[in-house]
Amino acid sequence: DSARPRSCRAESAAARQQWAEAQAALEELIATYPESPWTDDALVRLGEALGQQERFAEATTAYHTFLEQFPESPLAATAQERLGSMNIGLLLSPTLTPSDGVVEVKSGDTLGKIAQRTGTTVEFLQEANAVQGSLIRPGQKLKVPKGRFTIVVDKSDNRLLLTRGDEFVKSYRVATGKDNSTPVGTFKVVNRIPNPVWYTQGAVVPPDSPENILGTRWLGFDKKGYGIHGSVDPTAMGKQVTAGCVRMTNGDVEELFTIVPVGTEVTIVD
């Protein structure tokens, strides 16, 4: 196959972390041999090469193209996982897309006021706009997300799906309740607590304790005692082991916490 030398050239460049060179070889392969058996693999590797260069918008296009053209490929799960990572990278970067809006800081504004007014979080405003601490100034332009984020937790495969409108954002592996104890239904996030204290059977477990099973973030539901939280045990992901809450790794729950505000709808299904 004449496509093979280009594929090998791209692989060699990627091994040397020469991502622009790898990108060029992969784009040439895809354009010249669109029907080649190497094309599905090339699209996935092109997405990686673009992502490594923080060209998130182009990387998401590569993964979308792959999923549209090769939905039955054994690489589809990898592509969707990487698409989620690119979507988050794009969302939390200063890059504007049609799914984003811009607000101008007015005199007297704070990050908290802007977050409440635009339906986002202070953490999102800080991350997406490279704002250090709480310092903003009148006239400054800030990226804000348009559209509502929603969450679906599927207990059958212990996955949490984050969407914006009808668009896929990212899928996360989670743990749910043992003996099917995670409640089914539609709930709302009513509180967001960083570094939560765990109150259990009369004991108060501080945030920095290795005994605190809530991890680094808590997103509480309008069903008392239930929510999404972090974990001190990442090996539990994908299992039904909790007392009824939805558990994520600390890294994943911190990412989700940055994106979803109070009022976000969470649907849990069997």
VENCORBEL-V471864 format. One record per residue. N is the residue number from 1. RES is the residue in three letters. PSI is psi in degrees with one decimal (* if undefined). Layout:
n = <N N>
res = <RES RES>
psi = <PSI PSI>
This chain:
n = <1 2 3 4 5 6 7 8 9 10 11 12 13 14 15 16 17 18 19 20 21 22 23 24 25 26 27 28 29 30 31 32 33 34 35 36 37 38 39 40 41 42 43 44 45 46 47 48 49 50 51 52 53 54 55 56 57 58 59 60 61 62 63 64 65 66 67 68 69 70 71 72 73 74 75 76 77 78 79 80 81 82 83 84 85 86 87 88 89 90 91 92 93 94 95 96 97 98 99 100 101 102 103 104 105 106 107 108 109 110 111 112 113 114 115 116 117 118 119 120 121 122 123 124 125 126 127 128 129 130 131 132 133 134 135 136 137 138 139 140 141 142 143 144 145 146 147 148 149 150 151 152 153 154 155 156 157 158 159 160 161 162 163 164 165 166 167 168 169 170 171 172 173 174 175 176 177 178 179 180 181 182 183 184 185 186 187 188 189 190 191 192 193 194 195 196 197 198 199 200 201 202 203 204 205 206 207 208 209 210 211 212 213 214 215 216 217 218 219 220 221 222 223 224 225 226 227 228 229 230 231 232 233 234 235 236 237 238 239 240 241 242 243 244 245 246 247 248 249 250 251 252 253 254 255 256 257 258 259 260 261 262 263 264 265 266 267 268 269 270>
res = <ASP SER ALA ARG PRO ARG SER CYS ARG ALA GLU SER ALA ALA ALA ARG GLN GLN TRP ALA GLU ALA GLN ALA ALA LEU GLU GLU LEU ILE ALA THR TYR PRO GLU SER PRO TRP THR ASP ASP ALA LEU VAL ARG LEU GLY GLU ALA LEU GLY GLN GLN GLU ARG PHE ALA GLU ALA THR THR ALA TYR HIS THR PHE LEU GLU GLN PHE PRO GLU SER PRO LEU ALA ALA THR ALA GLN GLU ARG LEU GLY SER MET ASN ILE GLY LEU LEU LEU SER PRO THR LEU THR PRO SER ASP GLY VAL VAL GLU VAL LYS SER GLY ASP THR LEU GLY LYS ILE ALA GLN ARG THR GLY THR THR VAL GLU PHE LEU GLN GLU ALA ASN ALA VAL GLN GLY SER LEU ILE ARG PRO GLY GLN LYS LEU LYS VAL PRO LYS GLY ARG PHE THR ILE VAL VAL ASP LYS SER ASP ASN ARG LEU LEU LEU THR ARG GLY ASP GLU PHE VAL LYS SER TYR ARG VAL ALA THR GLY LYS ASP ASN SER THR PRO VAL GLY THR PHE LYS VAL VAL ASN ARG ILE PRO ASN PRO VAL TRP TYR THR GLN GLY ALA VAL VAL PRO PRO ASP SER PRO GLU ASN ILE LEU GLY THR ARG TRP LEU GLY PHE ASP LYS LYS GLY TYR GLY ILE HIS GLY SER VAL ASP PRO THR ALA MET GLY LYS GLN VAL THR ALA GLY CYS VAL ARG MET THR ASN GLY ASP VAL GLU GLU LEU PHE THR ILE VAL PRO VAL GLY THR GLU VAL THR ILE VAL ASP>
psi = <126.4 -16.0 -21.6 -45.1 -38.3 -39.3 -43.3 -37.9 -42.1 -40.5 -42.0 -43.2 -40.8 -38.7 -30.9 1.9 31.7 78.6 -33.9 -39.0 -42.9 -43.3 -46.5 -43.6 -40.4 -41.8 -38.1 -42.7 -48.1 -41.3 -37.3 -34.1 65.6 -21.4 4.1 146.9 -8.8 -7.8 -40.0 -44.7 -38.0 -38.3 -40.8 -43.0 -30.4 -42.7 -41.0 -45.0 -40.5 -41.0 -38.4 -24.6 7.3 31.4 69.5 -38.6 -42.9 -35.2 -43.0 -35.7 -42.3 -44.8 -39.6 -43.9 -44.6 -49.3 -30.7 -40.6 -29.1 55.5 -22.8 2.3 143.8 -11.8 1.0 -41.8 -40.7 -43.5 -42.1 -38.6 -43.2 -33.5 -42.1 -44.6 -40.2 -39.4 -42.8 -42.1 -41.3 -43.9 -41.7 16.3 167.7 -9.6 130.5 137.6 172.1 -15.6 5.0 157.1 174.8 133.9 149.8 130.8 128.3 161.5 131.9 -7.2 149.1 165.5 -38.1 -43.1 -42.2 -41.4 -44.2 -40.3 -32.4 1.4 37.4 -160.7 156.9 -39.8 -38.6 -47.4 -40.0 -48.1 -50.0 -19.8 9.8 43.3 123.1 123.8 -132.5 12.2 111.6 163.4 148.2 137.9 -16.3 140.1 131.3 136.0 134.7 150.2 141.5 154.6 161.8 135.1 141.1 158.0 135.5 127.9 121.4 110.3 -21.9 -30.2 13.6 55.6 143.9 124.1 122.4 125.2 160.0 113.4 -125.7 7.9 133.4 132.3 -59.4 151.3 135.3 144.7 134.0 172.0 145.2 -173.6 138.5 153.7 33.6 34.1 -9.6 124.1 144.1 141.7 -171.3 127.2 172.5 146.6 120.8 -15.8 153.5 117.0 116.3 144.5 61.7 146.3 142.3 118.1 116.2 122.6 48.6 -10.3 150.7 112.1 115.7 162.0 -35.2 6.1 137.3 -11.7 -8.6 106.6 -5.8 -9.1 -148.8 -10.6 150.0 127.9 100.4 141.2 167.9 23.7 108.6 131.7 -6.2 149.4 -169.7 133.1 173.7 -164.8 143.8 -2.8 84.3 -17.6 -11.4 -9.1 141.6 1.6 164.4 94.0 -8.8 175.3 4.0 -19.1 169.8 122.8 136.9 166.9 156.9 -41.0 -42.6 -41.9 -31.7 -39.4 -48.6 -40.8 -37.3 -32.3 -40.8 127.0 171.8 139.2 -10.5 135.9 132.8 118.3 128.6 127.8 156.3 *>
